[in-house]
Amino acid sequence: MFFESKSVQICRCWMELEDVCTHFEPFHRGNPYVCTMKIDEGKVMKNALFYLVVGLVVASCQHQPEWKLVWAENFDKEMLDTTVWSMIPMDEFDYQSTLSHNERCYEMRDGQLILRGIVNEGFQKDSSAYLTGGIWTKGKQTFKRGRIEVRAKMEGVQGAWPSIWMLPNDSERHLWPQGGEVDIMERLNHDTFVYQTVHSLYTHELGHTDNPPSGTIVSVKPDEFNVYGVDFWPDSLVFHINGVHTFTYPRIDTDHKGQFPFDVPQFLLIDMQLGGTWVGEVDPTGLPVEMAIDWVKHYQLDN
C-alpha cells in the first residue's frame, strides 16, 4: 500500500470511479490504476455522504479488469502472414547480429512458428558464423494499451538469447533509449528463469533502475509452454507469466526526463538470438536450437 504516514489510510478503486476519486497511483500487485483517496484519521468526519462514497470506493477494490480479445495470431497457416509479420534483418546491433532470412531458421510446424538458431554452413549470403530466425510487426501491426500475451517455449544452449519484446512503432521519432523498450521475456543459455525489464532514457542513460525498480527475474520451466504477457496502461506496465502477476513498472512524479515513454503505439518482436555481449559465447555443439511460438494475442479492456 502507498502509506505516507501512520495517520493516512489509502483507499483503492478502479478507474471507472474516477468521478469520486481524487488521485491515481499504480497498484504494484497488478491492478493498473488505484485511487489514493487520503483520509486524515485525526479529523471528525460528519458527512454521511462522504462515508457512503468511501464505502463504494473500498468495495470497488474487489473489481478485476475484464479483457476482450481484439486480435490473435495462431500460426496455423502454411506460411507466415506477411501482412502482419516481417523477418527481422541482420544488423550491427547485438540482438540483430545473427538474424537471417535463411529458410532453415523458420518453420511452420503443427500450428506453431519455429524460430531456429543454426551454424552458418556457408557465408555466401550471411557473414555471421551463426544464423537465427526472428520476426517483428514493425510498420504493419501496432499495439497501444491493452494486454499482450505470447505462448512460447524455448530450448537451451550456451549462447542462446530468445526474446519477446516491444519497441515504439515510430522509431524515427522515438529513438532508443528515449522511446523506451519493454522486454516481456528474455532467457539466457540454459537458465531456468527469465528476465522482464523496461529500458528508457531514465533507466539507461540516467541510471535510475531502482526508483522504481525497472525489472524482475522469474523462475519458469522454459522448455514447457508458458504465457508471457504485459498490460500497457497510461500510468503503468503490468507484467505477468501464466496469468500470475510478476512485476509492475509505474509512472512516477520526477524531475528527470524520459521516465515513462511507453504510452505510444508499439510493435512486437520475437527472436532467437545467438551470442552477444550479455549472453556470451556460443557453443556450436548444442546447435540447432529452437524457440516455438504457439500464439500471440492482444486484448483491450472490455468496458
ABEGO torsion letter per residue (X at the ends): XBBABAABBBBBBBAAAAAABABBBBBAAGBABBBBBBBBAABBBABAAAAAAAAAAAAAAABBBBBBBABBBAGABABBBAAABBBBBBBABAAAAABBABAAABBBBGGBBBBBBBBBABAAABABABBBBBBBABGABBBBEEBBBBBBBBBBBBGBBBBBBBBBABAAABBOAAAEBBBABBBBEABABBBBBBBBAAAAAAGBAAOBBABBBBBBBAABBBBBBBBBBAABBBBBBGGBBABBBBBBBBABBGABAABBBBBBBBBBBBEEAAAEBBBAAAOBBBBBBABBBBBBBBX
